[in-house]
Amino acid sequence: MLNNYYLYLLFVLSLAACQEGGPPEGPPIDAHQEDWAVFLREDTTGPSVITIDLGWRGVAPLQYHNKLMVVSVLAEGALPSGFPEEKEVVIANQLQDQLIRALEQPGQGIFVGSSTSFGLKALFFYLNDSRDS
């Protein structure tokens, strides 16, 4: 399963590298003040942790960044609590950081939050649709 993480990363990085002259610049992203909140939730499938940047609530919805992308990172193993093992959390967090850098610097995407639950970490981005620019 660890190989899958690296395949996802390789795929994202290759997309960025294939752009002629580097990644295209997206339209400007409205300024906002980061305001991260963490919510803990328990349901029939187990516990989950949700993080969200509430700072976007004052400027959303964004005109050009209106396409939702969800990246799901599946874990191979889980602790009795239902959360991924520490080594997989580290890999998922590294993937998250690399996706954020790859998408936010050229203005193509905005990371707005994540959800971690039984064997899965989902990352939520709003992307620029170049057809709208």
N, C-alpha and C positions, 0 to 999 in steps of 0.2 A: 504494500500500500504506500510505503514511503516513496517508491518509484513514481506513483501517480502524482504525488505532490510536485515532484521535480518535472514531470511531464507538463503539468499545468503551468508551472513557472516558465519552462522552456517555450511553451506555446505563446504565452503573453509576451515574453521578451522577444520572440521571433517576429511577432506582429509589429512590435514597436520598431524593430531593426529593419523591417522590410519597407518602411516608409521612405520615399525618395526625399533625401535631404533631412531626415529626421522626422519625428512625429509632427503632424500639422498642428498649427496653433488653433485652438478653439476660440469661440467668442469669450469675451471677458466674463468672469464669474463674479457675481455680486459679493461684496464684502460682507462678512458676518463675524460675530464673536463666538468662538467655540464655547459650547456649554454642554459637556458630556454628562450624561446621566446613565446610571446602571440600575436595571430592574431585575429582581430575582422572581422567578415564577415556578410554581409546582403544578403539574397536571398528571394525568394518568400515565403518561409515558416517562415521567421523571422530572427532575429539575431542569431549568434553563436559565441562562443569563442573557439579558438583552442590553446592548449598549446603543445609545442613540445620541447624535449631536443635536440637542434642542436649539442650538443657535440658528439653525436654518428656519425655524418656525416664523421668524420675523421677515424673511425674504422669499420664502417658498410660496408658490411654485415658481421655478425658474423657467424663463421663456425658452432657452435653448438647451438646457440640460433636463430633458423631459422623458428620457428613455431609461427605464429601470433595468439594471443588470444585477443578477444575484449569482454569486460564485459560491458553490457548495463544496466544502472540503470534508470528505468523509474520513473518519478515524478507523484504524484497524482494530484497536483494542480499547476497552473502556474500563474505568475503575468501577468498583461497586456502586458508587454514587451515580454512575451513568455518564460522567464526563470523560473526555479523552485522557489518555495517559500523558504525563508531563512532556515526554519527548515529542509527542505528536502536537501538543499545544505549542511548543516552541516552533516547530516546522510551520504550522498553520499561521502563527503570528508573523513569521518571516515572510511567508507568502503574502499575507495581508499588507505588510509594510512595502513590499516590492510592487504590488499592484497599485497601492496608493501613490507611490512615487511615479510609476509609469503613466498613470492616468491623470493625476492632478497637475503635474508640472506643465504639460502642454495645454492644459485647460480642457481636456477631453472628458474628464470625469470628476465626480465629487463623491467621496466616501461619506456616507451618512450614518452607518451603524453596522452592527453585527448581532447575530443570535447564536448562542452555543447551547446545544442540548444533546440528548443521547446520541453519541457517535457522529455528530455533525456540527460544523461551524459554517454559518451562512454569512457572507459579506454582501452588503448592499451599497450599490453605487448608482448615481444618476449620471447618464452619459449624454454628451452632445451628439445630436443627430446632424451631421454635416449638411444634410439636405435642407435643414431649417436655417442655415446660416447664409 
